[in-house]
Amino acid sequence: MGEQKEIDKCIQKANKAILNDWVKMGIQLWPDYLENELKDIFLGILGSDKEECFLYYLDNEYVGFINVSIRNDYVNGSESSPVGYVEGIYVKPEHRNRNIARKLVRAGELWASGRGCKQMASDILIDNNISYDFHKKVGFNEVERVICFIKDIND
């Protein structure tokens, strides 16, 4: 009961009014995107019934977010479908190690569960040890490692 109270108090769903705060944090997580590109992606999330974003509000500012989705295609290691999916999670460095990311994950889990999901999945780059440790800490289990290949086709 106390956990639900905390989630309700500090976490809110994204909306157009807080889009700029969300985008600023998004650029920190995904620096290869231009601001306008990320804004367009996030506007798409706002209009989607299979995606959601939750932001953490603390001391009069947004300090973190989680983008989650519902995936109906195969998700590595899953035993059910649909599966909730962590598409991205970010907490400002000065607010890390305060259980904010854990609470954001829980908000995503509750959202996914309410849409029929029995599992939550995520992925990271193979050399991202910080993210690996975080995922283990909040209850994710590693299910497999994948190496992806691509080859240009020459005519």
MARVEXGU-858009 format. One record per residue (C-alpha): residue number from 1; y negated, z, x negated; residue in three letters. Coordinates in pm, 1 decimal. Each point is the difference from the previous one (the first is absolute). Example, Ala and Ser with C-alpha at 12.3 -4.5 7.8 and 13.67 -1.06 7.14 Angstrom:
BEGIN
TILO; 1; 450.0; 780.0; -1230.0; ALA
TILO; 2; -344.0; -66.0; -137.0; SER
END
This chain:
BEGIN
TILO; 1; 0.0; 0.0; 0.0; MET
TILO; 2; -243.3; 86.3; -281.1; GLY
TILO; 3; 72.9; -331.4; -173.7; GLU
TILO; 4; -87.7; -196.2; 315.9; GLN
TILO; 5; -324.7; 193.5; 36.6; LYS
TILO; 6; -101.1; -85.6; -358.2; GLU
TILO; 7; 86.5; -367.1; 48.2; ILE
TILO; 8; -206.1; -18.9; 318.4; ASP
TILO; 9; -298.9; 173.5; -159.0; LYS
TILO; 10; -39.8; -196.5; -325.4; CYS
TILO; 11; 166.6; -333.6; 65.6; ILE
TILO; 12; -131.2; -273.6; 221.3; GLN
TILO; 13; 94.2; -357.1; 77.4; LYS
TILO; 14; -211.1; -268.1; -160.1; ALA
TILO; 15; -262.9; -175.7; 208.2; ASN
TILO; 16; -284.9; -243.8; -62.5; LYS
TILO; 17; -252.0; 283.2; -41.4; ALA
TILO; 18; 175.9; 122.2; -315.5; ILE
TILO; 19; 107.3; -341.5; -130.4; LEU
TILO; 20; -232.5; 11.0; -301.6; ASN
TILO; 21; 134.4; 337.3; -117.4; ASP
TILO; 22; 354.7; -130.3; 37.1; TRP
TILO; 23; -81.7; -319.3; -192.1; VAL
TILO; 24; -165.8; 193.9; -285.5; LYS
TILO; 25; 316.0; 203.8; -48.2; MET
TILO; 26; 215.5; -309.5; 46.0; GLY
TILO; 27; -177.3; -171.2; -290.5; ILE
TILO; 28; 93.9; 298.9; -217.5; GLN
TILO; 29; 366.0; -46.1; 92.0; LEU
TILO; 30; 3.0; -381.3; -8.8; TRP
TILO; 31; -270.0; -102.7; -251.8; PRO
TILO; 32; 113.8; -364.9; -3.4; ASP
TILO; 33; -142.5; -51.7; 348.3; TYR
TILO; 34; -357.4; -92.1; 73.2; LEU
TILO; 35; -175.4; 231.3; 244.4; GLU
TILO; 36; -26.4; -270.1; 270.0; ASN
TILO; 37; 371.0; -86.4; -35.1; GLU
TILO; 38; 101.0; 360.9; 46.9; LEU
TILO; 39; -240.2; 38.4; 291.9; LYS
TILO; 40; 165.2; -296.5; 173.9; ASP
TILO; 41; 346.8; 144.9; -62.1; ILE
TILO; 42; -105.4; 339.2; 133.2; PHE
TILO; 43; -159.7; -154.9; 308.9; LEU
TILO; 44; 337.3; -163.8; 61.0; GLY
TILO; 45; 165.2; 341.6; -17.4; ILE
TILO; 46; -245.7; 133.4; 258.2; LEU
TILO; 47; 103.4; -278.2; 236.6; GLY
TILO; 48; 374.0; 38.5; -57.5; SER
TILO; 49; 257.4; 185.1; 206.4; ASP
TILO; 50; 240.2; 13.0; -299.3; LYS
TILO; 51; -242.0; 143.4; -256.2; GLU
TILO; 52; -214.3; 310.5; -19.4; GLU
TILO; 53; -219.1; 182.9; -246.5; CYS
TILO; 54; -68.7; 370.8; -12.2; PHE
TILO; 55; -288.1; 145.0; -200.7; LEU
TILO; 56; -41.0; 355.1; -123.8; TYR
TILO; 57; -343.0; 151.9; 62.4; TYR
TILO; 58; -104.4; 299.7; -207.3; LEU
TILO; 59; -338.4; 150.7; -86.2; ASP
TILO; 60; -193.7; -271.5; 187.7; ASN
TILO; 61; 170.6; -293.5; -171.9; GLU
TILO; 62; 315.6; -209.5; 19.5; TYR
TILO; 63; 212.6; 91.1; -300.1; VAL
TILO; 64; 322.9; -189.1; 61.3; GLY
TILO; 65; 189.2; -242.7; 218.2; PHE
TILO; 66; 344.4; -133.5; 79.7; ILE
TILO; 67; 74.7; -346.0; 135.1; ASN
TILO; 68; 329.9; -12.0; 187.9; VAL
TILO; 69; 185.8; -269.8; 185.6; SER
TILO; 70; 309.1; -64.1; 205.8; ILE
TILO; 71; 244.9; -240.8; -162.6; ARG
TILO; 72; 272.0; -165.6; 203.4; ASN
TILO; 73; 139.3; -211.5; -283.8; ASP
TILO; 74; 249.3; 141.4; -248.4; TYR
TILO; 75; -140.1; 286.6; -206.3; VAL
TILO; 76; 188.4; 80.2; -320.2; ASN
TILO; 77; 215.4; 308.1; 45.9; GLY
TILO; 78; -70.3; 43.2; 371.0; SER
TILO; 79; 272.2; 75.6; 249.7; GLU
TILO; 80; -203.1; -71.5; 312.4; SER
TILO; 81; -261.9; -229.9; 143.8; SER
TILO; 82; -290.2; 11.7; 51.8; PRO
TILO; 83; -112.8; 191.7; -309.2; VAL
TILO; 84; -335.6; 165.0; -64.3; GLY
TILO; 85; -149.5; -118.7; -327.0; TYR
TILO; 86; -262.8; 145.1; -231.8; VAL
TILO; 87; -205.6; -304.9; -92.8; GLU
TILO; 88; -245.5; 199.6; -208.1; GLY
TILO; 89; -116.5; 354.4; -54.5; ILE
TILO; 90; -301.3; 125.9; -191.7; TYR
TILO; 91; -174.9; 330.9; -60.6; VAL
TILO; 92; -318.8; 24.6; -205.9; LYS
TILO; 93; 83.4; 145.6; -343.1; PRO
TILO; 94; -209.6; 313.8; 47.0; GLU
TILO; 95; 197.1; 86.0; 316.6; HIS
TILO; 96; 352.2; -58.3; -129.7; ARG
TILO; 97; 267.0; 270.8; -23.2; ASN
TILO; 98; -126.0; 163.9; 319.9; ARG
TILO; 99; 275.2; -128.5; 235.0; ASN
TILO; 100; -233.7; -259.6; 152.6; ILE
TILO; 101; 236.0; -290.4; -74.6; ALA
TILO; 102; 293.5; 200.4; 138.2; ARG
TILO; 103; -192.0; 54.7; 325.6; LYS
TILO; 104; -91.2; -369.1; 16.3; LEU
TILO; 105; 367.3; -93.5; -42.7; VAL
TILO; 106; 88.0; 242.0; 279.9; ARG
TILO; 107; -257.7; -162.4; 228.0; ALA
TILO; 108; 156.9; -338.2; -78.3; GLY
TILO; 109; 346.5; 136.9; 72.6; GLU
TILO; 110; -109.1; 137.6; 336.2; LEU
TILO; 111; -162.4; -332.3; 88.6; TRP
TILO; 112; 313.9; -195.5; -101.1; ALA
TILO; 113; 231.0; 242.0; 179.0; SER
TILO; 114; -201.0; -49.5; 318.1; GLY
TILO; 115; 76.5; -372.1; -29.1; ARG
TILO; 116; 376.3; 44.2; -25.4; GLY
TILO; 117; 41.8; 28.5; -377.0; CYS
TILO; 118; 260.7; 231.7; -144.2; LYS
TILO; 119; -86.8; -67.7; -362.8; GLN
TILO; 120; -308.4; -44.9; -215.5; MET
TILO; 121; 1.6; -227.4; -305.9; ALA
TILO; 122; -232.1; -83.5; -285.5; SER
TILO; 123; -1.1; -187.3; -328.3; ASP
TILO; 124; -169.8; 28.9; -337.4; ILE
TILO; 125; -24.1; -203.3; -316.9; LEU
TILO; 126; 282.3; 90.6; -236.6; ILE
TILO; 127; -232.2; 146.6; -265.6; ASP
TILO; 128; -214.9; 209.7; 237.3; ASN
TILO; 129; 133.8; 342.2; -98.6; ASN
TILO; 130; -277.6; 191.3; 176.7; ILE
TILO; 131; 82.2; -165.0; 332.0; SER
TILO; 132; 372.9; 47.2; -63.6; TYR
TILO; 133; -46.9; 374.0; -52.6; ASP
TILO; 134; -218.6; 22.5; 312.1; PHE
TILO; 135; 258.8; -177.0; 217.8; HIS
TILO; 136; 276.6; 232.0; -122.3; LYS
TILO; 137; -222.3; 303.0; 58.3; LYS
TILO; 138; -64.5; -90.0; 364.7; VAL
TILO; 139; 366.7; -62.8; 78.8; GLY
TILO; 140; 68.1; -368.4; -66.2; PHE
TILO; 141; 327.5; -89.2; -170.8; ASN
TILO; 142; 33.5; -294.7; -234.3; GLU
TILO; 143; 245.6; -249.6; 151.6; VAL
TILO; 144; -4.9; -295.2; -239.4; GLU
TILO; 145; -197.7; -185.0; -264.9; ARG
TILO; 146; -84.2; -365.0; 36.7; VAL
TILO; 147; -119.6; -248.2; -256.6; ILE
TILO; 148; -171.2; -300.4; 155.4; CYS
TILO; 149; -8.6; -346.7; -149.9; PHE
TILO; 150; -203.5; -312.2; 65.4; ILE
TILO; 151; 13.7; -349.2; -140.1; LYS
TILO; 152; -241.4; -285.5; 50.7; ASP
TILO; 153; 165.6; -315.1; 128.5; ILE
TILO; 154; -85.9; -307.9; -198.9; ASN
TILO; 155; 12.2; -326.7; 190.4; ASP
END
